[in-house]
Amino acid sequence: MRQDPTQDLPALRVEGVGKKFCKNLKWSLFYGSMDLLKGARATERDNQHLRKFEFWAVKDLNFELRKGEVLGILGPNGAGKTTLMKLISGIYPLNQGTIDINGRLVQIFAKSTGMHRIYTGRENVFMKGAMHGMSQAQVEAEMDFVIRFSELEEFIDSPLGSYSSGMKSRLGFAIMLATRPDILIIDEALAVGDVAFREKCFAELKRITPHTAIISISHHIDHIANVCNRVIVMDQGRVALDTPDVGLGIDTYLNLSMAAGKAKKKDKEKADGPACELLELAIAAPGLPGAVVEHGGPMRVAAELRLQPPARAAQIELGFLDAFQKKVATSLHALELDGTARLEALFDRVDFSPGFYTLSFQVRDAETGKSLTPGPSFRKFEVTGTTKAKVALLLRPTWTRGEP
């Protein structure tokens, strides 16, 4: 049997991609008119330089994505994540580079596009399926799946206008899955329905992963950690990190998100006094790999600090944030810092509900309350178990100090 040569091709190839925008509306309209007049005479060279008021939203992006990969795109606000997704989807034209797509691409950040409130859910399934190139027979074959997955058995023949926002989102998500895409783009799309429905979405994404290339944009680290097997971190329109180590990618993103604030605090530190440098920050639990902690079990936080003289009274502040970056617990520890010190905090029992959390670490001057570090540093960790216990509000570890 002759092998299909497209099977060896990546599902998506992004090569030298760049997109620029104009900050000034009048100049933007002027440039648009000039570019239209140039028409076919416009060359790659015309797009190499920025004109007045223009800026690069994304620049020099290069990566490939193959079926079986679930790529998480992370980055601070304004990093270029949404622009990249719209370039891949063909919503924005390219200024530079090429994007090659091998197969059917479906984006879930536009779930309601092509759906009309006066038609029934069933009729909208046919219209949405047609938008993605499905024949009537293909839609009919997938109809039972859409109805069952969206849990709309009683409402599928009711007008879409009578649906709640959650019902519309569930229907849109089910239709996207029914298209059997080769490339699937998700932009915060799993914030639909209740917890049980989100878990079903996670399970379905894992099921289709072997024959689908998936791109996910989300600020929720539990989604990225649960689903993705690769992470790209973007910063100021460029790729700052491309790694299969999802934990490293999340930690990089969390620390990068604080970069602007840290830079301001560094400038302030030069005037206010010496800074404290965090050399190491790690989370571990006995007998468990990596940053994994068992519910009800112990947890160890290790940190190495270096304080520029003179010695001073300091306070270690540990903050624990849930998957939505909401602080759910705090731990404080006072100590005298002088030079380099290695510290360990042992929590005898961690009663967080199972899931993904973030540890924030910061050192403050005990007298003034001012931060001695440029800002908090972050590390992701996972709590395993089956209990549904509520998170704790205050943790009290046993602190020890050893030689650095």
N, C-alpha and C positions, 0 to 999 in steps of 0.2 A: 504494500500500500504506500502510495506517495505521501510523504509527510507535508503538512501545511507549513510553509516557511514562516507564516506569521506567528506560529506558536513559540518561536524562539525570540520574538521581539518583545520588548517591554510594553506593558499596557499603556504606559505614559512616559514620554521623554520630554523634559523641559531643558532647553539648551540656550544659554546666553540671553535669557528673557529679561526685558526691561520695559517699564511703562512709566510715562511721566504725565503729570497734570499741571495745570496753571492755577495759581492762587487768586488771580485777578479775573473777574468775570468778563470785563470788556476785552482784555487782552486774550483771554481764552477764546472768545467769539472771533476775534481778529485772526488768531492763529488757525482756528478751524476753517475759516474762509480761505485763508492762504493755502492750507494743506489741500483743500478741495480743488482749488485752481491748479495746483501742481499736478494733481491726479497721478497718472502713470509715470510722470517724470520724477516723482519723489523717490529717493534712493535711501539705502541703509545709512549712508553718510549723513543725510539730512537729519537723522534722528540721533546722532551721536552726541550732540551738544545741547545744552539747556539754553532756551531763550529767556528773555526777561520775565520774571515771576514764575517760571517753571521749576519743578522739582521732580526728582525720581521717587515714585511711590514704591517701585521694586526695581532692582538693578542687578544684572549679572547672575541670574538664578540658573542653577544647573543641578538637575537630579533626574533619576529614573525610578519608576515604580512598576513592580511586577505583580502578577496575580499571586495571592497568598500573603502579600504585605498589607498591613494596616498602618498607615502613616498618620501620625498625629502632628498637626501643625500648631506650634505654640509660639507665643511672642506677646510683648506688651501691646497695649492699644497704639495703633498707628504704625505697627511693624510691617504691614503690607500683606497680612494673611488673607483678608477678604479680597483685596485687589488681585492677588495670585489666583484665588479660586475663580473669580470672574473672568480672568484671562484664560484659564483652562477651560471654562465653560463656554467661551466664545462671546461673552457679554461685552467685554472690552476688546478693542483691537490692540495688537502688539505694536510697540514702537521699535523694539529690537528682539532678535532671536527667533526661535521656532518652538512650537509645541506640537508634538506628534502624538496622536491618539490612535490606539489599535483596539477597536471594539466599540461597544455602546457605552456612552457616558451618561450618567443620570446624577443630577444634583438634588439633594433633599433640603437645601436652604430655601427652595422656592416651592414648598409643598402645595400651596394653594393656587399657584399659577395654572391657568387653564381650567379651573373649576368654577362653576357658576351656582349661585345660591338658589335660583329658581328651579334647577334640575335636581332630580333625586340623587342620592348617593350612588346608586347603580349606574345611572346615566353619566355621572361625572367620572366613574371608573372607565367607561368606554372613551370619553373625550380625553381624559388624561393619558390613557394607554395609547391612543392614536397620536398624541403629541410626541410620544417616544418611539414611534414607528411600529407599534404592535397592530396586527390585523384584528378584525372583529373576532375571528376564530380563536386567536391567541388570548384576547381579553376574556372571552367566554370560558376558555380553559383555565384561566387563573382566577375567575370570579369567586369561586368557593374559598380559595386561599385568602383573597382580599377581605371577604366578609368575616371569615373565621379569625384572621389575624387582627383585624381592626375591632373585633368584638361588637359589631354593629348589626347583628342578625335581625334585631327588631326594628331597626331604623334605616336599613339600606334603601328602602323604597320611599322614604320620606324626603321632602325637599332639603337641600343642603342648608338653606337659610334657617332651618329649625335646629341645626346641630350646634352644640357648644363648641368652643374653641378647641377643647381637648379631643372631641369626636372628629372634628375636621383634621386635626393633626394626625390622629391615629389612621384615618382613612388615607390621607396623603402619604404617610409612611408606608402603609401596606401596599399601595399602588406602586410606589417606587421599588419595593422589594419584588413585586410581581413582574416587573419588566426584565428581571434577570440580567442586571447590568454587568458589563465587564469592568467598568470603573464607576465607583460610587463615591460621591462627595457629600459629606454631612457637615453642616454648620450649626452647632448647638441644637440639632434636630431631636435629640433624645430627651429634651426637656418637655416631654409630652406625656399626658396621662399620669397615672399614679405610679407608685414604686414597682408594683407587680408588672405593669405594662412595660416600664423601662427595662426591667430585668428580662422580660421576654424579647425585647429589642436587642439587648446585649447578646442573648443566646442565639438569636437568628443571625446577627452579624458574624458571630463566631462560626456558625454553620456554613455560611456562604463564602467565608474567607478563602478557602483553598482555590476557588475558581473565580475570585473577584479581587480587584485591587481597590482598596478603600482609603479615602482621605478623610480625616476628621479634624475639624477645627473646634476647639472647646477650651473654655477657661476652667472647666471642672476637672480636676486632676483624677478623680475617681473614674471618670469615663475614659480618659487617656490611659490610665494604668490598667483598667479592666480589659480594654479592647485592643490597644495598639501594640505592635511589635517593633515599631521604629518611630523615631521622633525627629522632626526638623524644628529647630528653634530659629525664629527670624528676629532680626533687630534692624531697624531703620532701613527696611526694604531689602536686606541681604540675608543670606543663610549664615547664621552664627555657629550652628552645630547641626550635624546630620549623624545620628547614631542609632544603633539597634539597642542600646542600653536605655530603656525607657525611664528608669529611675534617674539616671544622669541627666537626661533631657529635661525632666520635670524640675530637678534641682537647679539646673542652669536657667530655665525659664523663670522660676521663682526669684532667684537672685538677680537676674537681669531686670525683672520688673521693678526692683528697688534701686536700680543703678542711678537714675536721675536724682533721687533723694539722697543717695549716698554721696554723690558728687558735691551736692550743696553742703552736706554736713562735713565733708572733708575740708572744704574751703573755710568753714566756720571753725573747724578744729585747729587750723593753723594759727588762728587768732586766740582761741580760747585755751589751748593747752595741748599736751601730748595725747596721742591716740592709742587705743588698744587694738592690736591686730589679732584676728582669729586665724590660727594656723591650721586647725583641724576641728572637724565637727562630725561625729559619727553616732549612729544609733544601732543597738544590737540587743539580742535576747539570747540567753543560754540555749544552745542546741538548735537554734533556728537560723536559716541562711539570711544574709543581708539584713536590711532594715525591716524585719518582720517580727511582730510581737503577738503573743497569744493573749486573748481576752482573759483577764484574771491572773495573768502571769507577770513575771518581772520584766523590767526594761532598763537598759543602761545607756546613758548619754555621756559620751566622752568628748572633751574639748581641750584644746591646747591654745593658750593665750600668750601674747607677748606685749607687755606694757612698757612704754618709754618712761624713764624716770621723770619725776620722783614717784615713790610708792604712794598709794592712796587707798582709801576705803572704797570698795566697789560693791555693786549689786548685780548678780547674774539674774537675768529675766528670761525664763523659758515660757513661750506661748505655744499652745496647741490649737491648731486650726483644723476645721473639718474640710470636707471636699469642696464646700462652697466658700472657703477661705474666711469662715466666721470663727472667731476665737471661742473655744469651748472650755479651756482650762488654762491656768497660769501657775507657775511655780517661781518663787523668789528665793535668792540665797545671798547673804551678805558675807563678804570676805575681804581680806587685805591683799592687794595685788602688788607685786614687786618683781619686775623683770618677766621671765618666762615661767609659766605655771601650767601644769597638766591637771585637769579636774575631771572627776567622774561623779555622776549623779545616778544613784540606783533607786529605781522605783520598785518597791516590793510587789505591788499589784497595780495593774493597769485595767481600769474598768470601762474603757471606751467601748462603744458598740463596734462590731466588726466593720471594717471599711478602710479607706485611705485617709491619712491625716498628714499635716505638715507641722514640723517643729520649727519655731522661730527662736533664734538665740541672739541676745543682746546684752551688752555690758554697760552699766550706767555708773556715774559718780554717785556714791552713797549720800554725799552732802548736798550737791546741787541738783541731782536728778538728770543731769545732762548725759547724753550718750557718749561713751568713750570709743565705741566702735562706729564706723561710718554709717551703720544702720543695721537692722536685723539680718542675719543670715538664715537660710532655710534648708531643711532636709525633709524629704518625704519618707513616710513609713506606713506600713500596713498592719492593721490589727485583724487577726484571724479568729474564727470561732463561729458559733451558731446563735449565741445569745442575742436578745434584742434589748439588753439593758441600756439605760440612758447614760450619756457621757457624764464624767465627773466634772465638778466645777473647780476643784483645787486639789493639786497633787503635792505630796510632801515626801521628797526622796531623802535618802541618807547620802550626804556629800562626803567625799574623801579627797584628799590631796596627795599627789605623789610627785616624784621627781620627773621633770620634763625630759 
